[in-house]
């Protein structure tokens, strides 16, 4: 008579439980991948919508320049009023809202509308309106908030697996990856900006979502470089010599921009910022008038995100470097502080391109294209104080491996110089506006 195996039923139960757990994990991962695909579709669609808005504005400006300039203050006022009335959490870049939502435990059912589908939808619509008016804003920061809202909202009912914070960070990183077509920069952005502590479970989900979202965007937009593939070699000797000087200048200017923006819309705003809080619509009108005046003086250089101007300078086409940098600086500050949605990434790249072009045209033997790339990285790092993200974004966008070392040096010097003026990174400073208080709970 064979011996009875009393351990087999217990093993069978454990195997069944392990199998059920495996099936749940597989379905959960598949669902997250499907939501990431939706995030990539949304990012690609948002990019096309913003490009169309800028094309429509260019056509309007060609038909009637002065009427288009006069419409700008009205557009600023309309976008600000709609934001305050229907989606206050959609104001500004969107990255501070994502940081606040990821770092703080929510209260109530939603803990505010910082990363939800409603806020994302308003963000897209109002960013389109601002670009249609010619505002100097970018779509990259808003894309971070939109994709984070999609990830967080559609995965809200999942049991087990990645938590709320991980999914928000993953969505934000995927937003950067899809907006710039730079997947590595998306991961670096999550480490450097969105997450103060980066656990193993966090980075696995981040990389998965970034890859899927990036592949979806790639399938729709193709294998393109953000500013095109640059040709020719780099004059590394002059690039290394130029890096500290361009980094110092870009860092100081970027820090000045962040300090001014914090004084206008930060949680500890200055006198002008306090007046703005009491008279938001009047302040938006003044911002629109300032942006229109700068556009008139610069001949339209300050309009829109600045992609075309920066790309032209990157391809060694002659341009008005200082005029581009100065006009975009004022126009971007006006658009970013008016109270409507709009990012600062793309305009910062355009300002940096103008700054680099000014160095190239100074007669100091700086190679034109190299100086433009370093200027973009230096100024962006000065504004956001994220040197690794800034360097990796430029490496992936320009696909110029010869500038890796000088670019890293430029962004590190810029980060140090910016901190002399603005101690706290601007996104983390502005996230204080979006942290829930007991009164808001």
C-alpha positions as CSV (number, residue, x, y, z in Angstrom):
1,X,0.0,0.0,0.0
2,X,1.5,3.3,-1.1
3,X,2.3,5.9,1.6
4,X,0.0,8.8,1.8
5,X,1.4,12.2,0.8
6,X,-0.2,14.6,3.3
7,X,2.0,17.5,2.1
8,X,0.8,17.5,-1.5
9,X,-2.6,19.2,-0.8
10,X,-0.8,22.0,1.0
11,X,1.6,22.4,-1.9
12,X,-1.2,22.5,-4.4
13,X,-3.0,25.2,-2.4
14,X,0.2,27.3,-2.3
15,X,0.8,26.7,-6.1
16,X,-2.8,27.8,-6.8
17,X,-2.4,30.9,-4.7
18,X,1.0,31.7,-6.4
19,X,-0.6,31.2,-9.8
20,X,-3.5,33.6,-8.9
21,X,-1.0,36.2,-7.7
22,X,0.9,35.8,-10.9
23,X,-2.2,36.3,-13.0
24,X,-3.2,39.4,-11.0
25,X,0.3,40.9,-11.4
26,X,0.3,40.2,-15.2
27,X,-3.1,41.8,-15.7
28,X,-2.1,44.8,-13.6
29,X,1.1,45.3,-15.6
30,X,-0.9,44.9,-18.8
31,X,-3.4,47.5,-17.7
32,X,-0.6,50.0,-16.7
33,X,1.0,49.5,-20.2
34,X,-2.4,50.2,-21.9
35,X,-2.8,53.4,-19.8
36,X,0.8,54.4,-20.8
37,X,-0.2,53.9,-24.4
38,X,-3.0,56.3,-23.9
39,X,-0.6,58.7,-22.2
40,X,1.6,58.6,-25.3
41,X,-1.3,59.2,-27.6
42,X,-2.4,62.2,-25.5
43,X,1.1,63.6,-25.6
44,X,1.5,63.2,-29.3
45,X,-2.0,64.7,-29.9
46,X,-1.2,67.6,-27.6
47,X,2.0,68.3,-29.5
48,X,0.2,68.4,-32.9
49,X,-2.5,70.6,-31.4
50,X,0.1,73.1,-30.1
51,X,1.9,73.1,-33.4
52,X,-1.3,73.9,-35.2
53,X,-2.1,76.7,-32.8
54,X,1.3,78.3,-33.6
55,X,0.8,77.9,-37.3
56,X,-2.7,79.5,-37.1
57,X,-1.2,82.4,-35.1
58,X,1.5,82.9,-37.7
59,X,-1.1,83.1,-40.4
60,X,-3.2,85.6,-38.4
61,X,-0.1,87.7,-37.8
62,X,0.8,87.7,-41.5
63,X,-2.7,88.9,-42.4
64,X,-3.0,91.6,-39.8
65,X,0.0,92.2,-37.4
66,X,-1.5,95.0,-35.3
67,X,-4.9,93.4,-34.9
68,X,-3.1,90.2,-33.8
69,X,-1.0,92.1,-31.3
70,X,-4.1,93.8,-29.9
71,X,-5.8,90.4,-29.4
72,X,-3.0,89.2,-27.2
73,X,-4.1,91.0,-24.0
74,X,-7.6,89.9,-24.5
75,X,-6.4,86.3,-24.9
76,X,-4.4,86.5,-21.7
77,X,-7.4,87.8,-19.8
78,X,-9.7,85.2,-21.3
79,X,-7.4,82.3,-20.5
80,X,-6.7,83.5,-17.0
81,X,-10.4,84.0,-16.2
82,X,-11.3,80.5,-17.6
83,X,-8.5,79.0,-15.6
84,X,-9.6,80.6,-12.3
85,X,-13.2,79.9,-12.9
86,X,-13.1,76.2,-14.1
87,X,-9.6,74.7,-13.4
88,X,-7.4,76.7,-11.0
89,X,-5.1,73.7,-10.7
90,X,-4.3,73.9,-14.4
91,X,-2.5,77.3,-14.0
92,X,1.2,77.6,-14.8
93,X,3.6,74.9,-15.9
94,X,2.0,71.8,-14.2
95,X,5.2,70.4,-12.9
96,X,4.9,72.0,-9.4
97,X,1.4,70.4,-9.2
98,X,2.8,67.0,-10.0
99,X,5.6,67.4,-7.4
100,X,3.1,68.4,-4.8
101,X,0.7,65.6,-5.6
102,X,3.5,63.0,-5.5
103,X,5.1,64.1,-2.3
104,X,1.9,64.7,-0.2
105,X,-0.7,62.4,1.0
106,X,-4.1,63.3,-0.5
107,X,-7.1,64.2,1.6
108,X,-10.7,63.3,0.7
109,X,-11.5,61.5,-2.5
110,X,-9.1,63.4,-4.8
111,X,-7.1,65.6,-2.6
112,X,-7.6,68.4,-5.1
113,X,-7.6,68.3,-8.9
114,X,-3.9,68.6,-9.3
115,X,-3.5,65.5,-11.5
116,X,-6.9,64.5,-12.9
117,X,-8.5,64.1,-16.3
118,X,-10.5,67.2,-15.8
119,X,-7.4,69.3,-15.1
120,X,-5.6,67.7,-18.0
121,X,-8.4,68.5,-20.4
122,X,-8.5,72.2,-19.4
123,X,-4.7,72.3,-19.5
124,X,-4.7,71.2,-23.2
125,X,-7.5,73.6,-24.2
126,X,-6.1,76.7,-22.4
127,X,-2.6,76.0,-23.6
128,X,-3.9,75.9,-27.1
129,X,-5.7,79.3,-26.5
130,X,-2.5,80.9,-25.2
131,X,-0.4,79.7,-28.1
132,X,-3.1,80.8,-30.5
133,X,-2.7,84.3,-29.0
134,X,1.1,84.2,-29.5
135,X,2.0,83.6,-25.8
136,X,5.6,82.6,-25.2
137,X,4.9,79.2,-23.5
138,X,5.8,75.6,-24.0
139,X,3.8,72.4,-24.0
140,X,6.4,70.3,-22.1
141,X,5.5,71.2,-18.5
142,X,1.7,70.9,-19.3
143,X,2.4,67.5,-20.9
144,X,3.9,66.3,-17.6
145,X,0.7,67.2,-15.8
146,X,-1.6,65.8,-18.5
147,X,0.2,62.4,-18.6
148,X,0.5,62.2,-14.8
149,X,-3.2,62.9,-14.6
150,X,-4.0,60.1,-17.1
151,X,-1.8,57.6,-15.3
152,X,-3.1,58.5,-11.8
153,X,-6.8,58.7,-12.7
154,X,-7.1,55.6,-14.9
155,X,-5.1,53.4,-12.5
156,X,-6.9,54.6,-9.4
157,X,-8.9,51.4,-8.9
158,X,-5.9,49.0,-9.1
159,X,-5.3,46.9,-6.0
160,X,-1.7,46.2,-5.1
161,X,1.2,47.0,-7.3
162,X,2.7,50.5,-7.7
163,X,1.3,53.1,-5.4
164,X,-0.2,56.5,-6.1
165,X,3.1,58.3,-5.8
166,X,5.0,55.9,-8.1
167,X,2.3,56.2,-10.8
168,X,2.3,60.0,-10.6
169,X,6.1,60.1,-10.9
170,X,6.0,57.6,-13.8
171,X,3.4,59.7,-15.6
172,X,5.3,62.9,-15.1
173,X,8.5,61.2,-16.4
174,X,6.7,59.8,-19.4
175,X,5.3,63.3,-20.1
176,X,8.9,64.6,-20.4
177,X,10.0,61.7,-22.5
178,X,7.0,62.0,-24.9
179,X,7.2,65.8,-25.1
180,X,10.8,65.9,-26.1
181,X,11.1,62.4,-27.6
182,X,13.9,61.8,-25.0
183,X,13.2,58.7,-23.0
184,X,16.4,58.8,-21.0
185,X,15.8,62.4,-20.0
186,X,12.4,61.3,-18.8
187,X,13.9,58.8,-16.3
188,X,16.6,61.4,-15.3
189,X,13.9,64.0,-14.7
190,X,12.0,61.6,-12.4
191,X,15.1,61.0,-10.4
192,X,16.2,64.7,-10.3
193,X,13.0,66.6,-10.1
194,X,9.9,64.6,-9.2
195,X,11.2,62.0,-6.7
196,X,13.2,62.9,-3.6
197,X,13.8,59.3,-2.9
198,X,13.9,56.8,-5.7
199,X,13.1,53.2,-4.7
200,X,13.8,50.1,-6.8
201,X,10.0,49.6,-7.3
202,X,9.6,53.2,-8.4
203,X,12.3,53.2,-11.1
204,X,11.0,49.9,-12.5
205,X,7.6,51.4,-13.1
206,X,9.0,54.7,-14.3
207,X,11.1,53.0,-16.9
208,X,8.3,50.8,-18.1
209,X,5.9,53.7,-18.5
210,X,8.5,55.9,-20.1
211,X,9.4,53.2,-22.7
212,X,5.8,52.4,-23.6
213,X,4.7,56.0,-23.8
214,X,7.8,57.0,-25.7
215,X,7.3,54.1,-28.2
216,X,3.7,55.2,-28.8
217,X,4.8,58.8,-29.4
218,X,7.6,57.4,-31.7
219,X,5.1,55.3,-33.7
220,X,3.1,58.5,-34.4
221,X,5.8,61.0,-34.9
222,X,8.7,58.9,-36.2
223,X,12.3,58.8,-35.4
224,X,12.8,62.5,-35.2
225,X,15.2,64.7,-33.2
226,X,13.5,67.6,-31.5
227,X,15.7,70.1,-33.4
228,X,16.7,67.8,-36.2
229,X,19.9,65.8,-36.6
230,X,22.9,68.2,-36.6
231,X,25.7,67.6,-39.0
232,X,29.4,68.1,-38.7
233,X,31.9,67.7,-35.9
234,X,32.4,69.8,-32.8
235,X,35.4,72.0,-32.1
236,X,35.9,70.4,-28.7
237,X,38.8,72.7,-27.7
238,X,36.7,75.8,-28.0
239,X,33.7,74.1,-26.6
240,X,35.5,73.2,-23.4
241,X,36.8,76.8,-23.1
242,X,33.3,78.2,-23.7
243,X,31.5,76.0,-21.3
244,X,32.3,77.7,-18.0
245,X,31.6,81.2,-19.4
246,X,28.3,80.2,-21.1
247,X,27.3,78.2,-18.0
248,X,28.0,81.1,-15.7
249,X,26.1,83.6,-17.9
250,X,23.2,81.2,-18.5
251,X,23.0,80.3,-14.8
252,X,22.8,83.9,-13.6
253,X,20.2,84.8,-16.2
254,X,18.2,81.6,-15.5
255,X,18.4,82.3,-11.7
256,X,17.2,85.9,-12.3
257,X,14.2,84.5,-14.3
258,X,13.3,82.0,-11.5
259,X,13.7,84.6,-8.8
260,X,11.4,87.1,-10.7
261,X,8.8,84.3,-11.3
262,X,8.9,83.3,-7.7
263,X,8.4,86.9,-6.6
264,X,5.3,87.1,-8.8
265,X,3.5,83.8,-8.3
266,X,5.4,81.9,-5.6
267,X,4.0,81.1,-2.1
268,X,6.0,84.0,-0.6
269,X,5.4,86.5,-3.3
270,X,6.7,90.1,-3.2
271,X,4.7,93.3,-3.3
272,X,3.9,93.0,-7.1
273,X,2.9,89.4,-6.5
274,X,0.5,90.4,-3.7
275,X,-1.1,93.0,-5.9
276,X,-1.5,90.3,-8.6
277,X,-3.3,88.1,-6.1
278,X,-5.8,90.8,-5.4
279,X,-6.2,91.9,-9.0
280,X,-5.6,88.7,-11.1
281,X,-7.5,89.8,-14.2
282,X,-6.0,93.3,-14.3
283,X,-2.6,91.7,-13.9
284,X,-3.2,89.3,-16.8
285,X,-4.2,92.2,-19.0
286,X,-0.9,94.0,-18.1
287,X,1.0,90.8,-18.9
288,X,-0.7,90.6,-22.3
289,X,0.2,94.2,-23.0
290,X,3.8,93.7,-22.0
291,X,4.0,90.6,-24.3
292,X,2.4,92.4,-27.2
293,X,4.9,95.3,-26.8
294,X,7.9,93.0,-26.8
295,X,6.5,91.2,-29.8
296,X,6.1,94.5,-31.7
297,X,9.6,95.6,-30.8
298,X,11.2,92.3,-31.8
299,X,9.3,91.9,-35.0
300,X,7.5,88.8,-33.7
301,X,10.6,86.9,-32.4
302,X,9.0,86.5,-29.0
303,X,5.9,84.6,-30.3
304,X,5.2,81.0,-29.4
305,X,7.4,78.3,-28.0
306,X,10.5,79.3,-30.0
307,X,11.1,76.0,-31.7
308,X,11.8,77.4,-35.2
309,X,14.1,80.2,-34.0
310,X,16.2,77.8,-31.9
311,X,16.4,75.2,-34.7
312,X,17.5,77.9,-37.1
313,X,20.3,79.0,-34.8
314,X,21.3,75.3,-34.2
315,X,21.7,74.9,-38.0
316,X,24.1,77.8,-38.2
317,X,21.6,80.1,-39.8
318,X,22.3,83.8,-38.9
319,X,19.9,85.2,-36.3
320,X,19.5,88.0,-33.8
321,X,20.8,86.2,-30.7
322,X,20.5,88.9,-28.1
323,X,17.2,90.1,-29.5
324,X,15.7,86.6,-29.3
325,X,17.1,86.0,-25.8
326,X,15.9,89.4,-24.4
327,X,12.5,89.4,-26.0
328,X,11.7,85.8,-25.1
329,X,12.9,86.4,-21.5
330,X,10.3,89.2,-21.0
331,X,7.6,87.5,-23.0
332,X,8.0,84.2,-21.1
333,X,8.0,85.9,-17.7
334,X,4.8,87.7,-18.7
335,X,3.0,84.5,-19.9
336,X,4.2,82.4,-17.0
337,X,3.0,84.8,-14.4
338,X,-0.4,85.8,-15.8
339,X,-2.2,82.9,-14.2
340,X,-3.0,80.8,-17.3
341,X,-1.5,77.4,-18.3
342,X,1.9,77.3,-20.0
343,X,5.3,75.8,-19.6
344,X,8.8,77.3,-19.5
345,X,10.9,74.5,-20.9
346,X,10.7,75.3,-24.7
347,X,10.9,79.1,-24.3
348,X,14.0,78.6,-22.0
349,X,15.6,76.5,-24.7
350,X,14.9,79.4,-27.2
351,X,16.4,82.0,-24.8
352,X,19.4,79.8,-24.3
353,X,19.8,79.4,-28.0
354,X,19.8,83.2,-28.4
355,X,22.3,83.5,-25.6
356,X,24.6,81.0,-27.2
357,X,24.3,82.6,-30.6
358,X,25.2,85.9,-29.0
359,X,28.4,84.3,-27.8
360,X,29.1,82.8,-31.2
361,X,28.7,86.2,-32.8
362,X,30.9,88.0,-30.3
363,X,34.1,87.3,-32.2
364,X,35.6,85.1,-29.4
365,X,36.1,82.1,-31.7
366,X,33.3,80.1,-30.3
367,X,31.9,77.6,-32.8
368,X,28.3,78.7,-33.7
369,X,26.4,75.5,-33.3
370,X,28.4,74.4,-30.2
371,X,27.8,77.7,-28.4
372,X,24.1,77.5,-29.2
373,X,23.8,74.0,-27.7
374,X,25.8,75.0,-24.6
375,X,23.7,78.2,-24.2
376,X,20.5,76.1,-24.3
377,X,21.7,73.7,-21.7
378,X,23.2,76.4,-19.5
379,X,20.1,78.6,-19.4
380,X,17.7,75.7,-18.9
381,X,19.8,74.4,-16.1
382,X,19.9,77.9,-14.6
383,X,16.1,78.2,-14.7
384,X,15.1,74.7,-13.4
385,X,18.4,73.9,-11.5
386,X,18.3,70.4,-12.8
387,X,21.8,70.0,-14.5
388,X,21.5,66.3,-15.3
389,X,18.0,66.6,-16.9
390,X,19.1,69.7,-18.9
391,X,22.3,68.0,-20.2
392,X,20.5,64.7,-21.1
393,X,17.7,66.6,-22.9
394,X,20.2,68.4,-25.0
395,X,22.2,65.3,-25.7
396,X,19.1,63.4,-26.9
397,X,17.6,66.3,-28.8
398,X,20.6,67.3,-30.7
399,X,22.2,63.8,-31.0
400,X,25.7,65.3,-30.8
401,X,27.9,63.0,-28.7
402,X,30.9,65.2,-29.1
403,X,29.5,67.8,-26.7
404,X,28.7,65.5,-23.8
405,X,31.6,66.7,-21.6
406,X,31.3,70.4,-22.3
407,X,27.5,70.3,-21.9
408,X,27.8,68.6,-18.5
409,X,30.3,71.2,-17.4
410,X,28.0,74.0,-18.6
411,X,25.0,72.8,-16.8
412,X,26.8,72.1,-13.5
413,X,28.3,75.7,-13.6
414,X,24.9,77.1,-14.4
415,X,23.3,75.2,-11.5
416,X,25.9,76.7,-9.1
417,X,25.5,80.2,-10.5
418,X,21.7,80.0,-10.4
419,X,21.7,79.0,-6.8
420,X,23.5,82.2,-5.9
421,X,20.3,84.1,-6.9
422,X,17.6,81.5,-6.3
423,X,18.3,79.1,-3.5
424,X,15.5,76.7,-4.1
425,X,14.7,75.1,-7.5
426,X,11.8,77.0,-9.0
427,X,9.5,73.9,-9.5
428,X,9.9,72.8,-5.9
429,X,9.4,76.4,-4.7
430,X,6.2,76.8,-6.7
431,X,5.0,73.4,-5.5
432,X,4.3,75.2,-2.2
433,X,1.3,76.8,-3.9
434,X,-0.3,73.3,-4.5
435,X,0.3,71.5,-1.2
436,X,-2.9,70.9,0.6
437,X,-3.5,72.6,3.9
438,X,-6.0,71.6,6.6
439,X,-8.3,74.4,5.4
440,X,-8.4,72.9,1.9
441,X,-8.9,69.3,3.0
